[in-house]
Amino acid sequence: MTTVAQLPSEQVAALRADDVQLYLASHGWKRDEAASTSKGSVFVFPGLADAEAILPNRRDIADYVERMADIVHAVGAVEQRAPSQVLADLSSPPADVLRLQVIAPDATLGVLPLSDGIRLIEGARDLLLAAACSIRQAAPFFPRQAYKEAIEFLQICQLGQTERGSFITKIMAPVPPIVDKPDTLFPQDDDLLFASEPFARKSTVRVMTALGHIRGAIDTGDYPLILRGVDAGVSANLCEAIAKMQPEGDQAQLRIHMQWSPSRPKVPAGTERTVGFAHTAFEIVREAGRKLREEPAVTRKQIEGVVISLKADPSLFGDLEGTIILKADLAGAAVRVQVPLNAEEYKKACDAHRDRRLVRVSGLLHREPKIYQLRQPQNFTVVER
């Protein structure tokens, strides 16, 4: 029996067979080679005797729309989701889909107060941006979240139609399909897998890695562990984004779920798919964000910039040691970094300032209220043109 009358026929007719096949294959459905023909492929879901989907191979067959509608309902039955939600996923371009679900008595009808809805969307945007910034350089706080790749990633994300199930906001982050040779697909090492992914996928994985780290720290009661999650993508910006999305009411909860794109189904092992936050968790996250923002962070970094200030300090032996201030790029933000130098290095810095040359130096980077301090500097060099 066809079920197209229960769905928007134009949207069903627009479904593409390749996209639907990719979805079925990446969600556990198996192609029945014996039952499939040149006109259509038969997919079954292992363990469920009645779960069958007949996918037409050509759009010009007479019952194309009816067959596609049947697939939507079959997938909905297996996943225990409304057919309208399944249709929305099948209609979307290949993308990682971030769902933010508010679970609260007032949200059961699929509505939220306007101010809550605005904060939910703004928080989701900030969450994605914070994770994208940490891909370039993990940091406890990003003074300005404005570097090119992160902004470009945010610009390609799309806001999907809201869904029932309390109240669900959906954001789609398009990711390109895999085009590698079969023998290079899915490296076994998770670090290699992550490194080989496009920026959009790295960003969505980082979202869930950071959320999983925070949730794990809360579950174990080891709250300081949150502050040690910078390499996992935790930052003051990300914590503040979570706090912004807190729904009203002591009984309200926020559930964040990532659905990985069928075009790139494999993610590093242990990456969370669903993370939830109840009322008390938000206060912990909010305090962690404050600590990450306000406490000086110490990391060994290599920085590169231009000398904008020189201050000499004569040594006991008559040589001019000194302190310089560099203007450098840090996580997409222009910052000032104070660096103490010995006599030989200070002379090089003076020449670089005169000739408007870039310099490079590494050391322990401390974030102070008004300026960064680079302590224990090493390998000070003038960058070759």
C-alpha positions in Angstrom: 0.0 0.0 0.0 1.4 3.4 -0.9 1.8 6.1 1.7 2.6 9.1 -0.4 -0.6 10.9 0.6 0.7 11.3 4.1 3.8 13.2 2.9 4.5 16.3 0.8 4.5 14.7 -2.7 6.8 17.4 -4.2 9.4 16.8 -1.6 9.2 13.0 -2.0 9.4 13.3 -5.8 12.6 15.4 -5.3 14.4 12.7 -3.5 17.5 11.4 -5.3 18.1 7.7 -5.5 21.9 8.0 -4.9 21.3 10.0 -1.7 18.7 7.6 -0.4 21.0 4.6 -1.2 23.9 6.3 0.7 21.6 6.8 3.7 20.4 3.2 3.7 23.8 1.7 3.4 25.3 3.9 6.1 22.5 3.2 8.6 22.6 -0.6 8.6 20.5 -1.5 5.7 21.8 -4.3 3.4 21.3 -4.7 -0.3 19.6 -8.0 -1.2 21.5 -8.9 -4.3 19.3 -11.9 -5.2 16.1 -9.8 -5.1 17.5 -6.7 -6.7 17.0 -6.0 -10.4 18.1 -3.4 -13.0 15.0 -1.4 -12.2 15.4 -1.3 -8.5 17.5 -2.4 -5.5 16.0 -4.2 -2.5 17.3 -3.3 0.9 16.6 -5.2 4.1 17.3 -4.3 7.7 19.1 -7.3 9.5 17.1 -8.7 12.4 13.7 -7.2 11.3 11.8 -9.5 9.1 9.3 -6.9 7.8 11.9 -4.1 7.2 12.2 -3.9 3.4 12.8 -1.0 1.1 12.6 -1.1 -2.7 14.7 1.7 -4.2 14.0 2.6 -7.8 17.1 3.1 -9.9 15.5 5.5 -12.4 13.3 8.5 -11.8 11.2 7.8 -14.9 9.5 4.7 -13.6 5.7 5.1 -13.0 5.7 4.5 -9.2 8.9 6.4 -8.3 7.1 8.7 -5.8 5.2 5.8 -4.2 8.4 3.7 -3.8 10.3 6.6 -2.2 7.4 7.3 0.2 7.4 3.7 1.2 11.2 4.0 2.0 10.6 7.0 4.1 8.0 5.2 6.2 10.1 2.0 6.4 13.1 4.0 7.7 10.9 5.8 10.1 9.6 2.5 11.5 13.1 1.1 12.0 14.5 4.3 13.6 11.3 5.0 15.5 11.1 8.5 14.1 8.3 10.5 12.4 8.3 10.1 8.6 8.5 13.8 8.3 11.8 13.8 10.1 13.2 11.1 7.9 12.1 12.9 4.8 13.8 16.0 6.0 17.1 14.1 6.4 16.8 12.4 3.0 16.1 15.7 1.4 19.1 17.4 2.8 22.5 17.6 1.1 25.3 15.3 2.6 25.8 16.9 6.0 26.5 16.3 9.6 23.3 17.2 11.4 23.4 18.8 14.8 20.1 18.5 16.8 19.5 20.5 19.9 16.5 19.3 21.8 14.9 21.1 24.7 13.1 18.7 27.0 10.6 20.6 29.2 6.9 20.6 30.0 6.4 23.8 27.9 8.2 22.4 25.0 6.1 19.2 24.6 3.8 21.0 22.0 6.8 21.9 19.9 7.0 25.6 20.9 9.4 27.7 23.0 9.3 31.3 24.3 10.8 33.5 21.6 13.8 34.5 23.8 14.6 30.9 24.6 14.5 30.0 20.9 16.8 32.9 20.0 19.3 31.9 22.7 19.2 28.3 21.5 20.1 29.2 18.0 22.8 31.7 19.0 24.3 29.2 21.4 24.4 26.6 18.7 26.2 29.0 16.4 28.7 29.9 19.1 29.2 26.2 19.9 30.1 25.4 16.3 32.4 28.5 16.0 34.3 27.7 19.2 34.9 24.1 18.1 36.0 25.3 14.6 38.5 27.8 16.2 40.1 25.0 18.3 40.9 23.1 15.1 43.5 25.7 14.1 44.9 26.0 17.6 43.6 24.6 20.8 43.3 27.4 23.4 41.4 28.0 26.7 40.0 31.2 25.4 39.6 32.9 22.0 39.5 36.7 22.4 38.3 37.0 18.8 36.7 34.0 17.0 37.4 35.5 13.6 39.9 33.4 11.6 39.1 32.6 8.0 38.4 28.9 8.0 36.1 29.0 11.1 34.0 31.8 9.6 33.8 30.1 6.3 32.7 26.9 8.0 30.0 28.8 9.9 28.8 30.4 6.7 28.1 27.1 4.9 26.0 25.7 7.9 22.3 25.8 7.4 19.4 26.1 9.8 16.9 23.3 9.2 13.2 23.1 9.9 12.4 22.7 13.6 11.1 19.2 14.7 8.6 17.9 17.2 9.9 15.8 20.1 9.7 18.4 22.7 11.4 21.2 20.7 14.3 20.4 18.3 16.4 22.9 16.4 18.4 21.4 13.6 21.7 22.7 12.1 23.3 21.1 9.0 27.0 21.3 8.4 27.7 20.1 4.8 30.6 17.8 4.4 32.0 16.7 1.1 31.6 13.0 0.2 34.6 10.7 0.2 36.5 10.4 -3.1 39.6 8.6 -1.9 40.7 5.3 -3.4 39.3 2.2 -1.7 42.7 1.3 -0.1 43.0 4.7 1.5 39.6 4.9 3.1 39.1 5.0 6.9 42.6 4.8 8.4 42.7 2.5 11.4 44.5 5.1 13.6 42.0 7.6 14.9 44.5 10.5 14.8 45.2 9.8 11.1 41.5 9.6 10.4 40.9 12.9 12.0 43.9 14.5 10.3 42.6 13.3 6.9 39.2 14.8 7.3 38.0 18.1 5.7 37.7 21.1 8.0 33.9 20.8 8.4 34.1 17.2 9.6 36.9 18.1 12.0 34.8 20.9 13.4 31.7 18.7 14.0 33.9 15.9 15.6 35.5 18.5 17.8 32.0 19.7 19.0 31.2 16.2 20.2 34.6 15.5 21.6 34.5 18.6 23.7 30.9 18.0 24.8 31.8 14.4 25.7 34.8 15.5 27.8 32.7 18.0 29.7 29.9 15.5 30.3 32.4 12.8 31.5 33.9 15.2 34.0 30.5 16.1 35.4 29.4 12.4 35.5 32.5 11.4 37.5 32.4 14.5 39.8 35.9 15.5 38.6 35.0 19.0 37.7 38.6 20.3 37.4 38.9 17.8 34.5 36.9 20.2 32.4 39.8 22.7 32.6 42.2 20.1 31.3 40.1 19.4 28.1 41.6 22.2 26.0 43.1 19.7 23.6 39.7 18.1 23.2 38.2 21.4 22.1 37.0 22.7 25.5 37.3 26.5 25.8 35.7 29.4 27.6 33.9 30.2 24.4 32.5 26.7 24.1 31.4 26.6 27.8 29.7 29.9 27.4 27.8 28.7 24.3 26.5 25.7 26.3 25.4 28.0 29.2 23.7 30.3 26.7 21.4 27.4 25.6 20.2 26.6 29.1 16.4 26.2 29.0 14.2 27.9 31.6 12.9 25.8 34.5 14.5 23.5 37.0 13.2 20.4 35.2 14.3 21.4 31.8 17.1 19.6 30.0 19.1 20.2 26.8 20.1 17.2 24.7 22.6 17.6 21.9 22.8 14.9 19.2 25.0 14.7 16.1 24.0 12.6 13.2 27.0 11.9 11.0 26.7 12.4 7.2 26.1 9.2 5.3 28.8 10.4 2.9 31.4 10.1 5.7 30.0 7.6 8.2 33.2 6.8 10.1 34.3 9.0 13.0 37.1 8.4 15.6 36.2 5.7 18.1 34.7 7.0 21.3 33.3 10.2 19.7 29.9 10.9 21.4 26.7 11.0 19.4 24.4 12.3 22.2 25.2 14.4 25.2 22.7 15.8 27.7 22.8 18.6 30.3 20.3 19.1 33.1 19.8 22.2 35.3 22.7 21.6 37.8 25.2 20.8 35.0 24.8 24.3 33.4 26.2 26.0 36.6 29.2 23.8 36.5 29.8 24.5 32.8 29.3 28.2 33.4 31.9 28.3 36.2 34.4 26.3 34.1 34.0 28.9 31.3 34.8 31.7 33.8 37.9 29.9 35.0 39.1 29.2 31.5 38.6 32.9 30.5 40.1 34.5 33.6 42.9 32.2 34.7 46.2 32.7 32.8 46.8 29.8 30.5 50.4 28.5 30.0 51.3 26.6 26.9 54.5 26.3 24.9 53.9 27.9 21.5 55.8 29.0 18.5 54.7 32.5 17.4 55.5 34.6 14.4 55.0 38.4 14.1 56.4 41.9 13.7 58.3 43.8 16.2 56.3 46.9 17.3 58.2 48.0 20.4 61.7 47.8 21.7 63.0 48.4 25.3 66.7 48.1 25.9 68.1 47.0 29.3 72.0 47.3 29.5 73.6 44.2 31.0 76.5 44.2 33.5 78.9 43.7 30.6 77.7 46.7 28.6 75.6 44.6 26.1 72.1 45.7 25.3 69.6 43.1 26.4 66.0 44.0 26.2 62.3 43.3 25.8 60.3 43.4 22.6 56.6 43.4 21.9 55.4 41.4 18.9 52.2 41.8 17.1 51.2 38.3 16.2 48.2 36.2 15.1 46.9 33.8 17.8 43.9 31.7 17.0 42.7 34.2 14.5 43.1 37.3 16.7 45.8 40.0 16.5 47.5 40.0 19.9 50.6 41.6 21.5 53.2 39.4 23.0 56.0 40.6 25.3 59.3 38.7 24.8 62.6 39.1 26.8 65.7 38.6 24.7 69.5 38.3 25.3 71.9 40.7 23.8 72.5 38.8 20.5 68.8 38.2 20.0 67.9 41.8 20.9 70.3 43.1 18.2 68.5 40.8 15.7 65.2 42.2 16.8 66.4 45.8 16.3 67.5 45.0 12.8 64.2 43.2 12.1 62.2 46.2 13.4 64.3 48.6 11.2 63.9 46.4 8.1 60.2 45.5 8.8 61.0 41.8 8.9 59.0 39.0 10.6 60.5 37.2 13.5 59.8 33.8 15.0 60.3 32.5 18.6 59.0 29.8 20.8 58.4 29.7 24.6 55.9 29.4 27.4 52.9 31.6 26.5 51.1 33.2 29.4 47.9 35.0 28.9 47.8 38.1 31.1 44.9 40.6 31.4 46.2 43.1 28.8 49.1 41.3 27.0 50.6 37.9 26.5 54.0 37.0 28.0 56.4 34.6 26.3 58.7 33.2 29.0 61.7 31.0 28.5 62.0 32.1 24.9 64.0 29.8 22.5 65.0 29.7 18.9 64.6 33.4 18.2 65.1 33.9 14.4 64.4 36.5 11.7 62.2 35.0 9.1 63.8 34.7 5.6 62.0 36.6 2.9 
